[in-house]
Amino acid sequence: MSPDSDGSSKHSGPESQLKELHGATRELMQAGDEPEIAAIAVRAATSILDFPLSVFWKVPSDEDVLQAEAISEPLQEYVETPEEPNRVMRHEQGSWLWEYYEHGETKRVVVSEKDTASDAPLHGGITVPLADYGLLTAGTREKIEPTKQDERLADILGKNVLSALERVEHEQELREQRNNLDLLNRIVRHDIANNLQVISGHADSLQTVEHDDIRPQIDQVQQSARDASELLKTAGDLATVMCKTEWQTSPVPLAPELSSVIETVDSTYSDAQITITDELPSVQVQAGELLKSIFRNVLTNAVQHNDSEPPTVTVTATESNEVVDVEIADNGPGIPDDRKDEILQKGNKGPESAGTGIGLHLVETLSDAYGGGVSIEDNEPSGTVVTITLPKVGADS
């Protein structure tokens, strides 16, 4: 609806106003930043209330001033003049508009000639405070006080605008936190990995020393360095997961990914016996970049927490019409029945475990994200079977 030529407006019916309010709410829910919200708020206030002179006032950081961030088109002719094309409307602390901002409630306003002289020919209108973000105003040249219905609609619009502003601010904070976490993760992983390589290198050189009394300590240093390296990889993968807002999957060949992890773990833990019971199926699964992390964590857990001599792990992969099940069975001490579910939760671990409890939680998180799952059962005669289920590409939905 358009304002009259003198800048006044003709009010629409309640049904039309509510329809436009609902449309504005949907736009606000999808807005990506504060300037976009400001523009939507001004358009909505102008359209819903039929007040042509609308402004989104922002309170800049560390300033006691209201500064126009978005203004309605009819107002631009009063603000952006040929003499001052880049003029920005401002209200300092102590002005009549600042008082409405500090009041904190939606108000119907009739403004005097003196107060409006520096801004625009605004006489009647509504002010809607937006907490610390600023103020939304909608006005007209008419010297009338808006109705209670106008006030209610403006108040609802203001609450929706405030909710959108809080949402985008929270999303921005989360993005910054994720970026900081990602940076910290990369720096720490790089430095610690280098230190672990130095430790492992010195431990390897000490193996040639003919002193049997210190050989157990050397072996322990090497084992601790390997365990720390695995933990570092898991922590890095978990940090990556924590930074994710969306999960994108794609077809991934199962056999090469799984074989590569088995080979790596087998070479890292030379005292363990890791075998594949049958040929791995030549199928693709729906997964992502951290698929190897799933297999690595389960295999490493099966070896590290295995007190058998030697630790033995068998890997079996079977496919059905819709999924692929990868079973990793060990001959370790096993997991009590009352711990099988909670062991997959973050921070939970076996009572005798020296680990952090994040490995299997990461396995479940990634399996779920890829559309699969993980389960834990007893092995016979002893040990544990962890089954990772992944959706098969091309499976019927």
GUFI-791245 format. One record per residue: residue in three letters; x, y, z of N, C-alpha, C in turn. Coordinates in steps of 0.02 Angstrom, whole numbers, padded with zeros to 5 digits, always signed. Layout:
% GUFI-791245
ALAXYZXYZXYZ
...
//
This chain:
% GUFI-791245
MET+00041-00059+00000+00000+00000+00000+00043+00062+00000
SER+00022+00113-00037+00063+00172-00047+00039+00230-00004
PRO+00085+00271+00020+00065+00330+00057+00034+00381+00009
ASP-00007+00425+00037-00034+00479-00003+00022+00527-00022
SER+00008+00571-00068+00059+00616-00093+00087+00661-00040
ASP+00048+00674+00013+00073+00718+00066+00111+00680+00119
GLY+00122+00615+00108+00160+00575+00156+00116+00542+00208
SER+00051+00554+00206+00007+00520+00252-00008+00451+00226
SER-00048+00411+00261-00061+00343+00240-00133+00324+00254
LYS-00155+00273+00219-00223+00247+00229-00216+00176+00256
HIS-00246+00161+00312-00236+00097+00346-00273+00041+00311
SER-00241-00016+00306-00271-00076+00279-00310-00112+00333
GLY-00347-00164+00313-00386-00201+00361-00344-00247+00403
PRO-00370-00269+00461-00333-00314+00506-00311-00379+00473
GLU-00354-00407+00430-00336-00471+00398-00275-00463+00353
SER-00274-00408+00315-00217-00395+00271-00154-00381+00311
GLN-00161-00345+00366-00103-00330+00408-00073-00393+00438
LEU-00116-00438+00462-00091-00501+00491-00056-00544+00438
LYS-00083-00544+00378-00052-00582+00324+00018-00556+00310
GLU+00024-00490+00307+00090-00460+00294+00137-00471+00353
LEU+00112-00472+00413+00153-00485+00472+00181-00556+00470
HIS+00140-00603+00450+00162-00673+00445+00217-00679+00391
GLY+00207-00644+00335+00257-00646+00282+00323-00616+00305
ALA+00319-00561+00342+00380-00530+00368+00416-00575+00417
THR+00377-00610+00457+00407-00657+00506+00446-00712+00472
ARG+00418-00738+00418+00454-00790+00380+00520-00763+00351
GLU+00517-00701+00326+00579-00671+00300+00631-00662+00355
LEU+00608-00640+00412+00655-00628+00468+00687-00694+00491
MET+00650-00748+00489+00677-00813+00510+00732-00836+00463
GLN+00731-00813+00400+00781-00835+00351+00837-00784+00341
ALA+00831-00725+00371+00882-00673+00362+00949-00695+00388
GLY+01002-00673+00353+01069-00697+00370+01112-00650+00411
ASP+01094-00585+00413+01135-00539+00452+01093-00479+00473
GLU+01123-00435+00513+01087-00378+00540+01063-00329+00486
PRO+01104-00310+00436+01078-00265+00384+01017-00292+00348
GLU+01016-00357+00335+00958-00387+00302+00897-00383+00346
ILE+00906-00396+00411+00851-00391+00458+00825-00319+00462
ALA+00871-00271+00463+00851-00201+00465+00809-00182+00405
ALA+00829-00204+00346+00791-00189+00285+00722-00220+00287
ILE+00718-00283+00310+00653-00317+00315+00608-00281+00365
ALA+00638-00261+00422+00599-00228+00474+00569-00163+00449
VAL+00608-00124+00412+00583-00060+00386+00527-00072+00334
ARG+00538-00119+00289+00486-00133+00239+00422-00156+00273
ALA+00430-00200+00324+00371-00227+00358+00334-00172+00396
ALA+00371-00130+00431+00338-00077+00470+00301-00030+00424
THR+00331-00013+00367+00299+00032+00319+00236+00000+00290
SER+00240-00064+00273+00185-00097+00240+00129-00116+00287
ILE+00147-00146+00344+00096-00171+00391+00058-00113+00423
LEU+00094-00062+00444+00063-00007+00481+00039+00049+00436
ASP+00059+00047+00372+00043+00101+00325+00072+00167+00348
PHE+00130+00164+00382+00166+00224+00402+00227+00229+00356
PRO+00229+00279+00313+00282+00280+00261+00351+00299+00286
LEU+00357+00330+00343+00422+00355+00366+00449+00308+00420
SER+00483+00255+00398+00506+00203+00444+00582+00201+00447
VAL+00608+00186+00506+00681+00185+00517+00700+00128+00564
PHE+00755+00095+00548+00787+00048+00594+00847+00084+00622
TRP+00844+00100+00686+00898+00135+00720+00944+00086+00756
LYS+01008+00092+00743+01058+00048+00774+01097+00088+00826
VAL+01116+00053+00880+01160+00083+00930+01231+00056+00918
PRO+01275+00095+00886+01343+00071+00873+01379+00054+00939
SER+01428+00010+00934+01466-00010+00993+01501+00050+01025
ASP+01497+00053+01091+01532+00104+01130+01510+00176+01113
GLU+01449+00183+01087+01422+00250+01073+01353+00257+01103
ASP+01339+00315+01130+01273+00330+01156+01235+00370+01104
VAL+01218+00337+01050+01184+00370+00995+01142+00320+00956
LEU+01085+00343+00931+01044+00304+00885+01061+00326+00814
GLN+01081+00278+00773+01102+00294+00704+01061+00254+00655
ALA+01032+00286+00605+00989+00252+00557+01030+00203+00515
GLU+01011+00140+00516+01044+00089+00475+01003+00075+00412
ALA+00938+00080+00417+00894+00070+00359+00835+00118+00365
ILE+00817+00149+00308+00761+00195+00308+00715+00178+00250
SER+00651+00194+00257+00603+00180+00204+00614+00227+00145
GLU+00591+00205+00086+00601+00244+00025+00570+00314+00028
PRO+00509+00321+00054+00481+00389+00057+00521+00437+00101
LEU+00559+00409+00148+00597+00451+00193+00663+00475+00162
GLN+00685+00440+00111+00750+00455+00082+00753+00525+00053
GLU+00697+00550+00026+00697+00617-00005+00711+00671+00047
TYR+00696+00657+00111+00709+00707+00163+00779+00701+00191
VAL+00808+00642+00184+00873+00628+00216+00931+00636+00167
GLU+00925+00603+00109+00980+00602+00061+00968+00657+00009
THR+00987+00717+00026+00978+00774-00018+01038+00783-00063
PRO+01031+00822-00118+01089+00835-00161+01147+00867-00124
GLU+01131+00908-00074+01183+00941-00035+01218+00891+00012
GLU+01179+00842+00038+01207+00792+00083+01184+00722+00061
PRO+01213+00695+00007+01190+00631-00019+01204+00572+00028
ASN+01252+00579+00072+01270+00524+00117+01251+00539+00189
ARG+01205+00581+00199+01185+00600+00267+01156+00540+00304
VAL+01174+00533+00366+01149+00479+00410+01111+00511+00468
MET+01050+00490+00478+01010+00516+00533+01037+00490+00599
ARG+01041+00535+00648+01068+00517+00714+01027+00552+00769
HIS+01023+00517+00825+00993+00547+00885+01040+00534+00943
GLU+01066+00586+00971+01112+00580+01027+01075+00563+01092
GLN+01112+00538+01140+01083+00525+01206+01053+00590+01234
GLY+00993+00585+01261+00958+00643+01287+00906+00671+01241
SER+00906+00650+01177+00855+00673+01130+00788+00640+01146
TRP+00734+00666+01116+00668+00637+01129+00664+00565+01107
LEU+00698+00547+01050+00695+00478+01026+00736+00432+01072
TRP+00792+00457+01097+00833+00416+01143+00793+00399+01206
GLU+00751+00445+01228+00710+00432+01287+00662+00374+01274
TYR+00634+00370+01214+00589+00314+01197+00629+00249+01193
TYR+00690+00253+01168+00733+00193+01166+00747+00168+01236
GLU+00764+00213+01282+00780+00193+01350+00718+00169+01388
HIS+00659+00192+01367+00597+00173+01402+00586+00098+01399
GLY+00604+00068+01342+00602-00005+01336+00535-00035+01319
GLU+00484+00005+01301+00418-00022+01284+00393+00011+01220
THR+00353-00027+01183+00323+00001+01122+00276+00058+01140
LYS+00283+00114+01105+00243+00173+01122+00214+00206+01059
ARG+00153+00231+01067+00123+00274+01016+00145+00345+01030
VAL+00162+00382+00976+00195+00446+00985+00161+00500+00943
VAL+00155+00559+00971+00139+00619+00933+00197+00667+00945
VAL+00232+00685+00891+00294+00723+00897+00282+00796+00880
SER+00315+00840+00917+00307+00912+00906+00347+00935+00846
GLU+00329+00993+00820+00366+01023+00764+00440+01032+00781
LYS+00453+01054+00842+00523+01067+00863+00565+01004+00861
ASP+00536+00948+00885+00574+00886+00888+00588+00857+00819
THR+00544+00867+00771+00552+00835+00706+00591+00877+00656
ALA+00605+00939+00673+00635+00984+00624+00701+00959+00596
SER+00741+00925+00636+00808+00904+00613+00806+00837+00576
ASP+00751+00803+00576+00748+00737+00545+00705+00735+00481
ALA+00641+00739+00492+00593+00733+00437+00526+00757+00463
PRO+00479+00770+00418+00413+00795+00440+00372+00740+00473
LEU+00396+00713+00528+00363+00659+00564+00323+00688+00622
HIS+00259+00669+00626+00217+00695+00679+00184+00640+00720
GLY+00158+00588+00687+00127+00532+00722+00165+00469+00707
GLY+00171+00424+00755+00208+00362+00742+00211+00316+00801
ILE+00253+00265+00794+00262+00214+00845+00336+00201+00852
THR+00359+00192+00914+00429+00174+00928+00429+00105+00960
VAL+00474+00062+00935+00478-00007+00959+00550-00021+00980
PRO+00567-00019+01044+00636-00034+01066+00655-00106+01051
LEU+00718-00114+01032+00745-00181+01015+00804-00197+01061
ALA+00791-00193+01126+00843-00208+01177+00905-00167+01162
ASP+00964-00198+01167+01027-00161+01156+01042-00150+01083
TYR+01002-00180+01039+01017-00174+00967+00997-00106+00940
GLY+00943-00076+00966+00922-00012+00941+00847-00001+00946
LEU+00818+00028+00893+00749+00050+00895+00719+00046+00825
LEU+00657+00025+00821+00620+00026+00758+00565+00078+00764
THR+00562+00124+00715+00511+00176+00717+00473+00176+00651
ALA+00409+00192+00655+00367+00199+00596+00324+00260+00606
GLY+00324+00307+00558+00288+00369+00569+00253+00394+00507
THR+00215+00448+00516+00177+00479+00463+00178+00554+00473
ARG+00163+00592+00419+00159+00664+00425+00095+00687+00460
GLU+00048+00642+00465-00015+00661+00497-00005+00673+00572
LYS-00039+00724+00597-00034+00739+00668-00088+00699+00705
ILE-00079+00632+00703-00126+00587+00736-00088+00538+00779
GLU-00121+00512+00828-00092+00459+00869-00114+00392+00841
PRO-00067+00346+00829-00085+00281+00802-00133+00244+00849
THR-00167+00195+00822-00217+00157+00860-00184+00104+00903
LYS-00223+00075+00949-00198+00020+00990-00183-00041+00947
GLN-00222-00051+00894-00208-00106+00848-00140-00097+00815
ASP-00125-00035+00794-00058-00020+00767-00004-00037+00817
GLU-00016-00017+00879+00033-00030+00932+00044-00105+00942
ARG-00010-00144+00941-00003-00217+00951+00036-00248+00893
LEU+00019-00228+00832+00054-00256+00774+00128-00237+00775
ALA+00141-00174+00792+00211-00151+00796+00249-00189+00850
ASP+00217-00202+00906+00249-00238+00960+00266-00309+00939
ILE+00220-00342+00904+00233-00411+00880+00291-00410+00830
LEU+00288-00362+00783+00342-00357+00735+00409-00345+00770
GLY+00409-00301+00820+00471-00288+00856+00499-00349+00891
LYS+00455-00389+00921+00478-00451+00954+00509-00499+00903
ASN+00478-00503+00844+00505-00547+00792+00572-00522+00766
VAL+00577-00455+00759+00641-00426+00737+00695-00439+00790
LEU+00678-00430+00853+00726-00442+00907+00748-00514+00908
SER+00701-00560+00898+00719-00631+00897+00767-00646+00840
ALA+00755-00616+00782+00799-00627+00725+00868-00599+00738
LEU+00871-00540+00769+00936-00510+00785+00976-00553+00834
GLU+00942-00579+00884+00975-00623+00933+00999-00687+00900
ARG+00960-00713+00853+00979-00775+00818+01042-00764+00777
VAL+01044-00711+00737+01103-00701+00694+01165-00685+00735
GLU+01156-00650+00792+01213-00637+00836+01240-00703+00865
HIS+01193-00747+00886+01214-00811+00914+01249-00853+00860
GLU+01222-00852+00799+01254-00890+00745+01323-00863+00729
GLN+01332-00797+00733+01397-00768+00721+01447-00789+00775
GLU+01424-00789+00838+01467-00810+00893+01487-00883+00884
LEU+01440-00925+00862+01456-00996+00851+01507-01004+00795
ARG+01499-00964+00741+01547-00968+00686+01617-00948+00710
GLU+01620-00896+00750+01685-00874+00776+01716-00927+00822
GLN+01674-00957+00864+01698-01010+00908+01724-01070+00868
ARG+01686-01088+00815+01708-01145+00774+01773-01128+00739
ASN+01779-01067+00714+01842-01048+00680+01901-01049+00729
ASN+01889-01024+00790+01942-01024+00840+01961-01095+00860
LEU+01910-01138+00867+01923-01208+00884+01961-01243+00829
ASP+01943-01228+00767+01977-01259+00710+02050-01236+00708
LEU+02062-01172+00720+02131-01146+00720+02171-01177+00777
LEU+02142-01179+00837+02177-01209+00894+02191-01282+00881
ASN+02143-01317+00853+02151-01388+00838+02211-01400+00791
ARG+02215-01360+00738+02269-01369+00689+02337-01352+00719
ILE+02340-01298+00759+02404-01279+00789+02428-01331+00840
VAL+02383-01350+00884+02401-01397+00937+02420-01465+00908
ARG+02379-01488+00861+02394-01554+00831+02462-01554+00797
HIS+02477-01500+00762+02541-01496+00727+02599-01498+00776
ASP+02597-01457+00828+02652-01453+00875+02660-01517+00916
ILE+02604-01544+00940+02609-01605+00980+02632-01663+00937
ALA+02608-01667+00875+02629-01721+00831+02705-01719+00819
ASN+02731-01659+00811+02803-01653+00802+02841-01676+00864
ASN+02817-01657+00923+02849-01679+00985+02847-01755+00993
LEU+02791-01785+00975+02785-01858+00981+02832-01893+00933
GLN+02842-01864+00874+02889-01894+00827+02960-01892+00855
VAL+02977-01837+00889+03043-01832+00920+03051-01885+00975
ILE+02999-01892+01017+03002-01942+01071+03010-02011+01043
SER+02969-02028+00992+02973-02094+00962+03041-02106+00930
GLY+03068-02055+00897+03133-02062+00866+03188-02077+00916
HIS+03188-02041+00972+03239-02054+01023+03229-02123+01055
ALA+03166-02143+01065+03153-02209+01094+03178-02264+01047
ASP+03168-02255+00983+03192-02304+00934+03268-02310+00936
SER+03302-02253+00943+03376-02254+00944+03402-02288+01006
LEU+03363-02284+01061+03385-02315+01124+03378-02391+01122
GLN+03341-02418+01073+03332-02490+01069+03399-02526+01057
THR+03448-02490+01030+03513-02521+01016+03558-02523+01077
VAL+03538-02489+01131+03579-02487+01191+03575-02555+01227
GLU+03632-02581+01245+03635-02647+01277+03625-02642+01352
HIS+03567-02623+01372+03550-02620+01443+03480-02649+01453
ASP+03478-02713+01470+03413-02745+01477+03370-02716+01532
ASP+03403-02685+01582+03365-02660+01638+03323-02599+01621
ILE+03340-02564+01566+03299-02505+01547+03255-02519+01486
ARG+03261-02579+01457+03221-02594+01397+03146-02590+01411
PRO+03120-02615+01468+03048-02607+01481+03026-02534+01481
GLN+03069-02490+01508+03051-02419+01508+03050-02390+01437
ILE+03096-02413+01396+03098-02390+01326+03034-02413+01290
ASP+03016-02476+01301+02955-02502+01270+02894-02462+01293
GLN+02893-02444+01356+02837-02406+01382+02834-02336+01351
VAL+02892-02306+01341+02894-02240+01308+02866-02245+01237
GLN+02887-02296+01201+02863-02305+01133+02787-02317+01132
GLN+02763-02359+01178+02691-02373+01180+02652-02310+01198
SER+02677-02271+01246+02642-02210+01266+02641-02159+01209
ALA+02695-02156+01171+02697-02111+01114+02647-02131+01061
ARG+02640-02197+01048+02591-02221+01000+02520-02205+01024
ASP+02507-02218+01088+02440-02205+01115+02423-02131+01112
ALA+02473-02089+01128+02461-02017+01126+02448-01993+01055
SER+02483-02023+01007+02472-02005+00937+02401-02023+00915
GLU+02377-02081+00936+02308-02102+00920+02258-02055+00953
LEU+02271-02038+01015+02226-01992+01051+02224-01925+01016
LEU+02281-01902+00992+02285-01838+00957+02242-01839+00894
LYS+02245-01895+00857+02203-01901+00797+02129-01900+00815
THR+02111-01936+00868+02041-01938+00889+02017-01870+00911
ALA+02058-01835+00950+02040-01768+00973+02032-01721+00914
GLY+02075-01728+00865+02069-01686+00805+02006-01700+00767
ASP+01989-01764+00760+01927-01782+00726+01866-01757+00764
LEU+01869-01762+00831+01813-01739+00871+01805-01663+00864
ALA+01860-01626+00861+01857-01554+00851+01826-01538+00783
THR+01842-01578+00733+01812-01569+00667+01737-01579+00670
VAL+01716-01631+00707+01644-01645+00715+01610-01587+00751
MET+01642-01560+00802+01612-01505+00840+01605-01442+00798
CYS+01645-01435+00747+01642-01376+00703+01590-01384+00649
LYS+01561-01444+00642+01513-01457+00588+01446-01427+00604
THR+01416-01394+00554+01346-01372+00560+01302-01412+00512
GLU+01332-01437+00459+01296-01479+00412+01340-01539+00394
TRP+01307-01594+00380+01342-01655+00361+01327-01670+00288
GLN+01379-01673+00248+01372-01691+00178+01405-01759+00167
THR+01368-01805+00138+01394-01871+00124+01399-01883+00049
SER+01439-01932+00031+01447-01950-00039+01467-02024-00042
PRO+01463-02055-00100+01483-02125-00105+01558-02134-00092
VAL+01574-02181-00048+01645-02195-00030+01656-02270-00037
PRO+01707-02291-00075+01722-02363-00079+01742-02390-00011
LEU+01709-02443+00012+01721-02469+00079+01789-02504+00085
ALA+01803-02550+00039+01862-02593+00046+01927-02554+00051
PRO+01941-02506+00007+02005-02469+00013+02011-02431+00078
GLU+01956-02400+00102+01959-02361+00164+01973-02407+00223
LEU+01937-02462+00227+01945-02508+00283+02013-02543+00281
SER+02034-02564+00222+02100-02598+00216+02157-02552+00237
SER+02152-02488+00218+02204-02440+00235+02210-02431+00310
VAL+02153-02427+00344+02155-02419+00417+02182-02482+00451
ILE+02161-02540+00428+02186-02603+00457+02262-02607+00450
GLU+02288-02589+00392+02360-02592+00380+02397-02544+00427
THR+02369-02484+00436+02402-02434+00479+02403-02456+00552
VAL+02346-02480+00577+02342-02501+00647+02386-02563+00658
ASP+02387-02608+00610+02427-02669+00616+02501-02652+00619
SER+02523-02604+00580+02594-02585+00581+02611-02545+00643
THR+02564-02509+00671+02576-02470+00731+02582-02515+00792
TYR+02540-02565+00796+02540-02611+00853+02563-02680+00828
SER+02629-02687+00824+02658-02747+00793+02645-02810+00834
ASP+02629-02802+00899+02617-02862+00940+02547-02888+00933
ALA+02503-02852+00898+02434-02873+00889+02426-02912+00824
GLN+02374-02954+00822+02358-02993+00762+02290-02970+00736
ILE+02290-02937+00679+02229-02912+00649+02218-02948+00583
THR+02161-02981+00576+02148-03020+00516+02080-03003+00487
ILE+02074-03012+00422+02009-03003+00387+01984-03073+00371
THR+01924-03089+00396+01900-03158+00390+01882-03177+00318
ASP+01854-03132+00280+01836-03145+00211+01855-03084+00168
GLU+01851-03094+00104+01865-03038+00059+01815-02982+00070
LEU+01839-02920+00075+01795-02864+00086+01751-02851+00025
PRO+01687-02839+00034+01643-02828-00024+01661-02765-00062
SER+01655-02768-00128+01669-02710-00171+01606-02667-00177
VAL+01592-02631-00125+01532-02589-00124+01551-02518-00102
GLN+01506-02473-00116+01514-02404-00092+01463-02391-00037
VAL+01485-02354+00013+01440-02335+00067+01432-02259+00067
GLN+01376-02237+00095+01363-02165+00101+01398-02140+00163
ALA+01450-02100+00154+01490-02079+00212+01524-02012+00195
GLY+01576-01996+00234+01611-01933+00225+01684-01939+00239
GLU+01716-01882+00248+01789-01879+00254+01816-01913+00317
LEU+01773-01924+00367+01796-01953+00430+01778-02028+00436
LEU+01764-02060+00380+01747-02131+00383+01805-02171+00413
LYS+01866-02155+00393+01924-02192+00420+01929-02185+00496
SER+01908-02128+00521+01911-02117+00594+01867-02167+00631
ILE+01811-02185+00602+01767-02235+00633+01805-02301+00642
PHE+01833-02325+00587+01867-02390+00589+01930-02386+00633
ARG+01967-02331+00627+02029-02325+00666+02016-02326+00741
ASN+01964-02290+00763+01950-02288+00834+01928-02355+00862
VAL+01887-02391+00825+01864-02457+00849+01923-02506+00850
LEU+01963-02507+00797+02019-02554+00794+02071-02537+00848
THR+02086-02473+00855+02135-02453+00906+02110-02470+00976
ASN+02047-02459+00989+02018-02475+01054+02022-02550+01067
ALA+02011-02590+01015+02013-02663+01022+02082-02688+01039
VAL+02134-02652+01018+02203-02672+01032+02228-02643+01098
GLN+02216-02577+01108+02243-02543+01167+02216-02571+01232
HIS+02153-02590+01233+02122-02612+01296+02113-02688+01296
ASN+02162-02721+01268+02160-02794+01262+02219-02823+01301
ASP+02205-02862+01354+02258-02889+01396+02277-02960+01377
SER+02251-02984+01320+02268-03052+01298+02336-03053+01265
GLU+02367-03111+01265+02432-03120+01233+02427-03173+01179
PRO+02428-03153+01115+02430-03085+01091+02359-03056+01083
PRO+02353-02990+01080+02288-02960+01063+02268-02981+00993
THR+02207-03007+00986+02184-03032+00921+02120-02995+00901
VAL+02119-02972+00839+02061-02936+00813+02043-02964+00744
THR+01980-02979+00734+01957-03002+00669+01906-02953+00641
VAL+01910-02942+00576+01866-02894+00542+01825-02931+00490
THR+01760-02922+00491+01715-02953+00443+01667-02900+00416
ALA+01658-02898+00351+01611-02851+00320+01560-02890+00279
THR+01497-02880+00294+01443-02914+00257+01393-02862+00233
GLU+01366-02875+00174+01318-02828+00145+01249-02860+00138
SER+01198-02817+00142+01129-02837+00129+01103-02791+00074
ASN+01038-02791+00065+01010-02748+00012+01020-02674+00026
GLU+01021-02655+00089+01020-02584+00106+01083-02559+00143
VAL+01116-02603+00180+01171-02581+00222+01231-02628+00217
VAL+01286-02604+00245+01346-02645+00254+01362-02646+00328
ASP+01372-02705+00356+01391-02712+00426+01466-02731+00430
VAL+01503-02690+00465+01574-02705+00477+01582-02726+00550
GLU+01598-02789+00561+01606-02816+00629+01680-02818+00647
ILE+01697-02789+00704+01766-02790+00729+01764-02825+00797
ALA+01792-02886+00798+01788-02928+00858+01857-02936+00889
ASP+01860-02930+00955+01925-02939+00989+01919-02992+01043
ASN+01977-03012+01071+01979-03063+01124+01998-03032+01190
GLY+01978-02969+01200+01995-02933+01261+01950-02951+01319
PRO+01948-02909+01371+01910-02924+01431+01834-02917+01423
GLY+01813-02884+01369+01741-02876+01359+01713-02816+01397
ILE+01649-02803+01385+01613-02747+01417+01551-02773+01450
PRO+01541-02759+01515+01480-02783+01549+01417-02759+01514
ASP+01363-02798+01519+01300-02782+01485+01274-02713+01505
ASP+01280-02696+01569+01253-02632+01592+01294-02572+01570
ARG+01351-02586+01536+01393-02531+01512+01391-02523+01436
LYS+01360-02570+01402+01364-02571+01328+01333-02509+01296
ASP+01279-02484+01323+01247-02425+01294+01283-02361+01315
GLU+01298-02356+01379+01327-02293+01403+01399-02284+01381
ILE+01433-02338+01360+01502-02332+01339+01509-02290+01276
LEU+01452-02283+01239+01453-02243+01178+01441-02169+01191
GLN+01424-02152+01253+01412-02082+01269+01478-02046+01282
LYS+01479-01981+01268+01540-01942+01275+01568-01944+01345
GLY+01632-01962+01351+01665-01961+01416+01660-02025+01454
ASN+01617-02072+01432+01610-02136+01468+01662-02185+01443
LYS+01686-02226+01488+01736-02276+01471+01731-02333+01521
GLY+01766-02386+01505+01766-02444+01549+01799-02428+01615
PRO+01779-02463+01669+01807-02447+01735+01882-02457+01740
GLU+01911-02501+01700+01983-02514+01702+02020-02477+01647
SER+01983-02436+01607+02014-02404+01550+02053-02342+01571
ALA+02111-02333+01539+02151-02273+01550+02138-02220+01497
GLY+02091-02234+01451+02076-02188+01397+02032-02131+01419
THR+02012-02091+01369+01971-02032+01383+01897-02045+01375
GLY+01879-02098+01340+01808-02113+01329+01778-02075+01270
ILE+01819-02040+01229+01791-02003+01174+01792-02042+01109
GLY+01833-02094+01105+01840-02131+01042+01775-02163+01019
LEU+01743-02202+01062+01681-02236+01043+01623-02187+01036
HIS+01625-02133+01075+01574-02081+01066+01580-02051+00996
LEU+01641-02039+00974+01653-02012+00907+01628-02061+00854
VAL+01640-02126+00866+01617-02178+00820+01541-02175+00812
GLU+01505-02170+00868+01432-02167+00864+01408-02103+00830
THR+01440-02047+00847+01421-01983+00818+01428-01984+00742
LEU+01485-02008+00718+01497-02011+00646+01451-02061+00612
SER+01441-02119+00643+01397-02170+00613+01327-02143+00605
ASP+01302-02109+00656+01235-02079+00652+01233-02025+00598
ALA+01285-01984+00594+01286-01930+00545+01285-01957+00474
TYR+01314-02016+00464+01315-02046+00397+01253-02088+00383
GLY+01206-02088+00429+01143-02124+00418+01146-02197+00439
GLY+01196-02215+00478+01203-02284+00502+01197-02288+00577
GLY+01238-02331+00607+01235-02340+00679+01291-02385+00703
VAL+01294-02396+00768+01345-02439+00798+01314-02478+00855
SER+01334-02541+00863+01309-02582+00918+01367-02621+00948
ILE+01358-02643+01011+01410-02679+01047+01381-02743+01075
GLU+01415-02799+01063+01393-02864+01088+01453-02902+01115
ASP+01438-02957+01151+01492-03000+01177+01520-03043+01121
ASN+01585-03056+01125+01617-03104+01081+01624-03170+01118
GLU+01630-03224+01082+01639-03290+01113+01708-03318+01095
PRO+01745-03345+01143+01726-03354+01214+01736-03292+01258
SER+01773-03242+01232+01783-03181+01271+01794-03123+01224
GLY+01784-03063+01250+01797-03004+01210+01733-02969+01189
THR+01740-02926+01139+01686-02882+01117+01681-02881+01042
VAL+01620-02876+01017+01609-02866+00945+01575-02798+00936
VAL+01608-02754+00901+01578-02689+00884+01557-02691+00811
THR+01493-02679+00798+01466-02681+00730+01449-02610+00707
ILE+01481-02590+00652+01468-02525+00623+01423-02535+00562
THR+01366-02504+00561+01319-02511+00506+01319-02447+00465
LEU+01328-02454+00400+01330-02397+00354+01282-02408+00296
PRO+01247-02356+00273+01202-02365+00216+01240-02377+00153
LYS+01215-02424+00113+01247-02443+00051+01222-02398-00006
VAL+01266-02374-00047+01246-02331-00103+01206-02373-00152
GLY+01150-02344-00175+01108-02380-00221+01055-02422-00188
ALA+01053-02421-00120+01003-02460-00084+00934-02431-00095
ASP+00884-02473-00096+00815-02451-00103+00795-02412-00042
SER+00762-02355-00052+00740-02314+00004+00672-02334+00028
//
